[in-house]
Amino acid sequence: MRIDSNELGNHLKKQLLAVNIIHGIEPLLAQEALDLIVQSAKSKGYNVRETYVADTGFDWPSFRANCQSQSLFASQKIIDLRIPTGKPGTTGAEILTELSVSPPPDTIVIISLPKIDYRTQQSKWFDTLQKNGLLIQCNLIERSHLAQWITQRFQQQGQNITPHSAEFIANQVEGNLLAAHQEIQKLRLIFPEGPVLDSDIENAIVDVSRFQVFDLMPALYKRDLIQFERILYGLKAEAEALPLILWALNEETHLLEKTLELKNKGLRFPDIARQLYLKPLHNKFYPSLIEHCSAQLGIKLIHELHHIDRMIKGVKNGDPWHAIANWGLIFVRGFKKT
């Protein structure tokens, strides 16, 4: 069965197939499709997740054995297989064919592939996969359809914008879906639900000071606590929204935590970078950072952000600005000197 990524949510409400194949050129849509399937599987009791990256030298026979083995602690599991090249090789193709024809019991298999060329789509292994499983296509959002996509994303978060604003955002991000997603998420934190004025959106996006929010983490990646605090208290002086700052820190910290998790599973950084679609900023700083910090640092940082969130909401006593500054100190101290 073949569906578009925007149809996946409705499909999963009806059924969850044992074999799911995600492929396409849009990394944001691919990641969202993966998250939806994992969420659906976990809601049905598939709480164990095993992640594999099939790069050069991947041990396909061991992968097959792991798929067929049953955990002593859980009877249902998720097999998350990433094939960055889209070419499993002869042995891999045979095992994928077997997997789709006779899926392991009590197992949900998710296979992530890049955009597949025409020749590969005609191959036996790929044809067997899509006939026996669910093929989710994460196609490029054409520029002519981007404004409509942006409008729908705002509607999903309870906000309404005009066609003018949708077109304005599409022009600002120059067709980059990830950039559009970040802007939409940012505007969700700045404005309440309901209609959002054109002027408010334009001012929020054009206002350069707001982009300083995204300079906070690069300062910490350089372990420059003085620069981090200068930016932070500059944002405070400009009355920047605390929820926006917290969101930016939370996004980056979860990404760091996922990176550390995959490193601890034995993955090499190039494989991690491909799997998580890391940006040039992360590719520059992460290789050194993840070699010099505790495996638990990401979890600790996320836990502290949770406390700061409660301060912002008034549920917990404390000054959230001071707490964020202290959070930056925890971040910097979490890394050994190189």
C-alpha angles and dihedrals in degrees: 000000000000124000138163118252092248089061095053098089093057092043093054090053087063103037145347113215124212094237123044126178121196118192138157147092101274110087093191093055091044092053092046091050090051091049092050093052093046091048091050092048093049091050087059095051102270095134102153116082125190118190124202131179112204103208130144110320094017112165101235096175090055089048090053091050092049091051091053096045121094123225118240090220104041133026097202125058144168120232108205108191121182120193104185095184095044089227115103095181126229098301093042092049091053093049093046089051091052091046094054095045095046110018116196113262118262091011134120112203121203117187117191119200135171121239106313119222122229095258093054091047088059093052120112096240094051093044090051091049095054093043093053100032143032116280113203114196116208097193128183113272103233116230090243090059099040096091090054090049090051091050091052092050091054090049090053090059093047098259131118125208133180124251086250092059092045090053091045092055091045090055093047094053093043094222095310106141095196091053090048090050091052092050092049092049091048093051090050088062095044100047133041125241118285131048117354117205121239091234092052092052094047093048092048094050099040094044101104093198090069090063089063086077087073091052092067098081096043087057090055092045085059087047088236102148093172091057091046092054092044091056093042096052090041087059089049091053090051090051092243113182112263094213089059092051091047091049092052092050092044094052093051094043094052089051091051091048091052090049092052091047093054092045090054088053088060101258119148118238096249088056091047091050092053094044095050096035091235118199125234089261091060094041088056099050109020100072090063097035098053091050092057107043140075118266088234097053095094092052091048092050092049090049090053091049088055089058091048090051089056090052091052090051092049094243093113129041119244145079108281092201091056090044092054090050089051089047088058089053090052089051095052094044090051091074126074116233115262 
